[in-house]
Amino acid sequence: MKPLLRPAACGVTACSPGSATGRPPVQVHAGDCYAAGNRRRAIDRDEARRLLASGLPACPHCQPDIDLRILD
């Protein structure tokens, strides 16, 4: 049986490649993702949808695109 979707309340984050501010994000993660690392910033659901729609990849571990109901 497929697990139920966890609620994606306000815990969506974007992981950035470097510690310098202003660097573009490289992947979108759910807020509780273990693969997000330490260098990340909080974003809201609308910004996460915009980033995913613009081609930024979703984390294959936490799959925030599924939580946000974005299909392809």
Buried (B, 14 or more C-beta within 10 A) or exposed (E): EEEEEEEBEEBBBBBBEEEEEEEEBEBBBBBEBEEBEEBBEEBEBEBBBEBBEEEBEBBEEBBBBBBBEBEE
